[in-house]
Amino acid sequence: MESEPRAFSYLPEQRTLVTTVQDWRSAVSRFVAIRVSEDGSLTRTGSWQTVGYADQDVRSLPLRGDRVALVDDEVRVVRVG
């Protein structure tokens, strides 16, 4: 589930991670891509709203290259590089 703190995807070649975050007030979740620079600083590089609601399983799954599958009520493939 998205509340699982270890549920994220990391793309080492792009130094980018994709995880879900939730606004508990509105029960809206988003996938967020974050780039990890060599000095350890973090920069948000992308954001996609999930289709479902907070109580559903949402996942990001790494694919080849700079693509990630965003899995919710539907599956979307996005480029994060």
Backbone bond lengths (Angstrom), bond angles and torsions (degrees), N, CA, C in turn:
res aa  C-N    CA-C-N  psi(-1)  N-CA   C-N-CA  omega(-1)  CA-C   N-CA-C  phi
1 M - - - 1.454 - - 1.519 109.47 -
2 E 1.311 115.81 161.56 1.450 119.33 -177.74 1.516 113.19 -67.57
3 S 1.323 117.94 -17.24 1.461 120.28 177.49 1.530 111.39 -78.57
4 E 1.326 118.04 -7.50 1.459 123.06 177.19 1.538 108.47 -73.14
5 P 1.333 118.63 115.24 1.470 120.91 -173.72 1.525 113.88 -66.32
6 R 1.327 118.35 -17.62 1.462 120.25 179.72 1.526 112.59 -94.37
7 A 1.325 118.02 3.74 1.462 122.02 -176.18 1.529 110.05 -86.86
8 F 1.323 115.53 87.74 1.459 120.24 175.48 1.517 108.10 -151.31
9 S 1.326 115.53 164.20 1.464 121.25 176.71 1.514 108.16 -114.48
10 Y 1.327 116.15 141.92 1.458 120.83 178.50 1.523 108.98 -123.92
11 L 1.327 116.20 130.57 1.462 123.12 176.62 1.526 107.47 -108.47
12 P 1.328 117.68 95.57 1.467 120.03 -171.88 1.535 114.21 -62.23
13 E 1.319 118.00 -35.51 1.468 119.13 -179.63 1.523 111.93 -65.14
14 Q 1.322 117.22 -31.06 1.465 121.63 177.98 1.524 112.48 -96.14
15 R 1.348 115.82 -4.15 1.466 121.06 -176.06 1.526 110.28 51.75
16 T 1.344 115.38 44.64 1.457 121.85 -174.49 1.519 110.02 -129.21
17 L 1.339 115.80 137.56 1.451 120.14 173.00 1.515 108.75 -116.77
18 V 1.327 115.27 150.80 1.464 121.73 176.86 1.521 106.94 -125.95
19 T 1.317 115.49 128.79 1.462 121.30 -179.93 1.516 109.01 -143.69
20 T 1.322 116.70 173.67 1.461 120.32 175.85 1.523 109.60 -104.97
21 V 1.309 114.57 145.28 1.461 121.75 173.08 1.522 107.04 -129.48
22 Q 1.313 116.06 154.12 1.454 119.85 -176.14 1.510 110.94 -131.66
23 D 1.329 115.52 137.77 1.456 122.22 169.49 1.525 105.89 -90.86
24 W 1.317 117.01 105.27 1.463 121.33 -174.18 1.527 112.27 -66.49
25 R 1.322 118.01 -23.19 1.466 119.89 179.09 1.521 111.70 -70.87
26 S 1.319 116.75 -40.38 1.467 119.83 -176.33 1.527 112.76 -103.54
27 A 1.334 117.62 -7.00 1.467 123.13 -177.29 1.525 111.85 62.28
28 V 1.330 117.26 24.29 1.463 121.96 176.99 1.515 108.74 -96.51
29 S 1.316 115.59 132.07 1.462 121.07 177.79 1.517 109.98 -110.07
30 R 1.332 114.90 153.64 1.459 121.21 177.42 1.520 108.66 -136.54
31 F 1.327 115.76 147.25 1.450 121.54 165.07 1.521 106.09 -85.46
32 V 1.320 117.47 135.98 1.462 121.64 179.72 1.525 108.73 -128.92
33 A 1.335 115.93 132.20 1.460 122.07 174.97 1.527 108.08 -99.97
34 I 1.326 116.38 131.30 1.462 122.27 -177.54 1.527 108.81 -128.91
35 R 1.321 116.10 126.05 1.466 121.20 177.52 1.516 109.26 -90.83
36 V 1.329 115.44 134.69 1.465 121.99 178.75 1.526 107.04 -104.44
37 S 1.331 117.30 111.16 1.464 120.51 -179.18 1.525 110.20 -75.73
38 E 1.313 115.95 168.59 1.469 120.28 -178.89 1.521 112.65 -62.43
39 D 1.336 117.69 -27.28 1.469 119.86 178.64 1.534 111.80 -87.09
40 G 1.351 117.03 2.20 1.461 121.26 176.92 1.515 114.66 92.77
41 S 1.321 118.23 -3.59 1.462 119.14 178.99 1.530 109.95 -74.19
42 L 1.320 115.38 153.63 1.456 122.37 -175.62 1.526 110.68 -114.28
43 T 1.350 116.20 139.42 1.456 121.61 178.32 1.519 108.60 -135.94
44 R 1.321 117.01 126.63 1.463 119.75 175.98 1.523 108.48 -71.80
45 T 1.332 116.51 127.88 1.464 120.42 -177.43 1.520 113.02 -116.01
46 G 1.326 118.15 -9.56 1.459 120.80 179.35 1.505 110.71 -167.40
47 S 1.343 115.39 159.55 1.458 120.76 179.76 1.520 108.40 -156.73
48 W 1.335 116.22 135.14 1.454 121.89 -179.21 1.515 108.62 -137.37
49 Q 1.332 117.42 128.90 1.461 120.15 179.09 1.523 109.26 -73.88
50 T 1.325 115.55 139.90 1.462 119.76 176.06 1.522 108.59 -76.70
51 V 1.318 115.70 161.26 1.451 121.00 -178.74 1.523 110.88 -85.64
52 G 1.342 116.47 -38.01 1.461 121.53 -174.60 1.513 112.89 -82.78
53 Y 1.306 114.92 -161.42 1.457 122.41 -179.65 1.518 109.91 -114.11
54 A 1.306 115.88 177.04 1.457 122.29 -170.93 1.525 114.15 -61.02
55 D 1.312 118.38 -27.30 1.459 119.09 -175.41 1.529 113.08 -88.06
56 Q 1.305 118.58 3.98 1.454 121.37 -179.82 1.522 110.45 -97.43
57 D 1.338 114.80 155.19 1.462 119.35 174.66 1.517 110.27 -74.23
58 V 1.301 116.54 128.40 1.457 121.57 171.85 1.519 106.81 -129.13
59 R 1.315 115.98 143.31 1.460 121.14 -176.48 1.513 110.30 -143.31
60 S 1.297 115.27 153.01 1.458 121.34 167.91 1.522 106.80 -116.39
61 L 1.312 115.83 130.48 1.461 121.24 -177.02 1.519 109.34 -121.18
62 P 1.335 117.98 125.93 1.462 119.58 -179.53 1.525 110.95 -69.32
63 L 1.315 115.63 140.64 1.454 123.25 173.60 1.526 107.70 -116.69
64 R 1.287 118.36 -173.99 1.471 120.44 178.66 1.523 111.08 -69.03
65 G 1.310 114.31 150.20 1.463 119.80 177.04 1.507 112.32 68.45
66 D 1.326 115.69 -132.32 1.463 120.48 -175.38 1.523 111.75 -107.59
67 R 1.333 116.63 29.62 1.458 120.44 -178.17 1.529 111.23 -108.79
68 V 1.326 114.80 147.97 1.457 122.25 177.50 1.525 107.43 -135.12
69 A 1.333 116.78 138.15 1.457 121.22 172.94 1.521 108.15 -90.36
70 L 1.318 116.67 126.72 1.449 122.71 175.96 1.522 106.34 -100.39
71 V 1.312 117.17 115.77 1.459 121.99 -172.23 1.522 109.29 -110.91
72 D 1.308 115.54 120.51 1.463 123.05 179.83 1.513 105.69 -146.56
73 D 1.324 119.26 -133.54 1.460 121.39 172.72 1.527 110.16 -66.67
74 E 1.314 116.49 -18.40 1.451 123.22 176.48 1.529 107.39 -138.51
75 V 1.310 116.83 167.65 1.457 121.09 177.77 1.528 107.51 -112.17
76 R 1.334 115.78 127.69 1.454 121.72 176.43 1.510 108.05 -123.15
77 V 1.303 116.21 142.47 1.460 121.13 174.73 1.522 107.04 -109.27
78 V 1.346 115.90 126.55 1.465 120.79 -179.37 1.524 109.48 -125.59
79 R 1.330 115.38 154.82 1.450 122.72 173.71 1.528 107.66 -96.63
80 V 1.314 116.50 132.46 1.462 119.56 -178.91 1.525 111.85 -115.17
81 G 1.306 118.13 -1.74 1.463 122.07 -177.23 1.506 113.04 -90.59
